[in-house]
Amino acid sequence: MAIYRNDKTGKYEYRTYITNEFGKRVQKEKTGFASEREAKKAEEQLQFENKLYLMKLENEKKQRQTGKVMSFKEVYEEYIKYKKLTLKPDSLRALKSRIECHIMNYFSKYDNIADILPIDIVNWQIEIDKKGFKLKYKNSLYGALSTMLNFAKNILKVIKDNPASEVGRFKSRGEISTSMQFWTYEEYQKFIKEVDKPVFKMLFETLYFTGMRLGECLALNWTDLSNSYISINKTISKEKVNGERIITTPKTKSSIRKVKLSKELNDDLLLYKKECSKIINFTEKTFIFGCHIPLSPTTIDRYMKKYCDRAGIKKIRIHDLRHSHASLLLSNGVPITVVQNRLGHSDSSITLKHYAHLMPNDEDKAINVIDSLIRAS
């Protein structure tokens, strides 16, 4: 500790070192004291408060210990075994990627997972912030970490509290989300006029006018088309087994649904089916988009970009055709519950969360209703 008198102000100041929440020694200083004695007393108070704070952190660490010790890596291995029982291959792969790429490298040093404190979660969030990820992705990382720590707490019983839940999710810093884009109907028309291959034309038409997910669409065979409806009861995984992509159940239970087709889309699909039926070994079990082998997503993406360039319109992701479908319906006054069912959402609140900003503002209509009631009375 050092006490100084500022020659310009005549006031006293102290400079000292304390240990911060990250375990590092940092310098602290404060000025404006009338006497050397006041400066020394204030410095002693700071040191006392710092010791209490460090004791509190140590106490929190002890409280989290349950007697059973497992390292972060060991908990992760058990967690993945557990999640294999409930997650689809694509979801499991995404979870492993998040943890192994952005979480494990920070927390693998903990031989006892109970040693992880809330401040360690904060420190991790600071490091993740530096990578420039979007808020949505950062919170997917937080969710992966927090869920794993809940597993350690509730299933393995190796920690008493989840330090991530005490810190909370990443906070928005005013960034504008660019993850969701969509085409207007006019943009879609410009695009589809440039599509010169029948299989891609029918695929893009189906995606835009049904709101299906790409995996659901690629898993369709001709038995799923009946009486102007498409039955959605399966999807194609991005995961490959022996070089082939596997067909599995849809993303959620509510994703199993029937979507009604417009007359034009239904007629186009039936005409397209006539052409496909000329292919050798064609059956009703043949895939609608790709015949004997479903189209590759990377191939679809490449052609979509090519047709966007030809049409001179903005490039969007394949998944954004689903957003475009929702936008098309909501902007034209289709009830949110209808859009919910077509998209396969379990609850209309999910649809509202993603697409409320696309709904028309009918406040003037509401005022007209109120005025007409008042006049009638």
Sequence and secondary structure as in RCSB ss.txt:
>XXXX:A:sequence
MAIYRNDKTGKYEYRTYITNEFGKRVQKEKTGFASEREAKKAEEQLQFENKLYLMKLENEKKQRQTGKVMSFKEV
YEEYIKYKKLTLKPDSLRALKSRIECHIMNYFSKYDNIADILPIDIVNWQIEIDKKGFKLKYKNSLYGALSTMLN
FAKNILKVIKDNPASEVGRFKSRGEISTSMQFWTYEEYQKFIKEVDKPVFKMLFETLYFTGMRLGECLALNWTDL
SNSYISINKTISKEKVNGERIITTPKTKSSIRKVKLSKELNDDLLLYKKECSKIINFTEKTFIFGCHIPLSPTTI
DRYMKKYCDRAGIKKIRIHDLRHSHASLLLSNGVPITVVQNRLGHSDSSITLKHYAHLMPNDEDKAINVIDSLIR
AS
>XXXX:A:secstr
 EEEE TTT  EEEEEEEE TTS EEEEEEEEESSHHHHHHHHHHHHHHHHHHHHHHHHHHHHHB S    HHHH
HHHHHHHHTTTS HHHHHHHHHHHHHHTHHHHTT SSGGG  HHHHHHHHHHHHTTT  HHHHHHHHHHHHHHHH
HHHHTS  BSS HHHHH S    S    S     HHHHHHHHHT  SHHHHHHHHHHHHH   HHHHHT BGGGE
ETTEEEE  EEEEEEETTEEEEE  SSGGG EEEE  HHHHHHHHHHHHHHTTSTT  TTSBTTTBTS   HHHH
HHHHHHHHHHHT     TTHHHHHHHHHHHTTT  HHHHHHHHT SSHHHHHHHHGGGS   HHHHHHHHHHHHH
H 
